[in-house]
Amino acid sequence: MNLKPATLTQIDEVITHYPVKRSATLPLLHLIQEDIGYIPEEAITWIAQKLELQPINVYEVVTFYPMFRRKPIGRRHIKVCRTLSCALMGGYKTCEAFEKEFNTHRGEVSPDGEVTVDFVECLASCGTAPVVLIDDDLHEKVDAAKAKQISDQIKAEAAKRR
């Protein structure tokens, strides 16, 4: 597993904060996902060895928390809220609009590698539903037309990088 030297240093430092090594599982998973973008199988085994656990103990944590990804995602991550307020205000149509714009399905990487579209639980902006979190930017009242506008902007930014 190729982790940046800074990540390896952080991992060693974080472990020292916990009197029981097992308690460092979550922070280590976050550091690895931040570094490489997801949690590969080899990371589960590596963390287990590092914390003197069985791999199943780390696997349980990875599969319990929805913020951990088990496979790579696109360069941009489009997260559409699916909870009640957003669903009632058209969140499912918003998600379908993003899927159509990028020729992909939820949880998959678009053919150009640019985006992954996912449903997520509450983004805590029910009064401005439907809401979408793109990377770290919250977009409110995202109907199909606004989804098209945002998609066009993402596509334009991607074209500039090429």
Secondary structure, 3 states (H helix, E strand, C coil): CCCCHHHHHHHHHHHCCCCCHHHHHHHHHHHHHHHHCCCCHHHHHHHHHHCCCCHHHHHHHHHHCCCCCCCCCCCEEEEEECCHHHHHCCHHHHHHHHHHHCCCCCCCECCCCCEEEEEECCCCCHHHCCCEEECCEEECCCCHHHHHHHHHHHHHHHHHHC
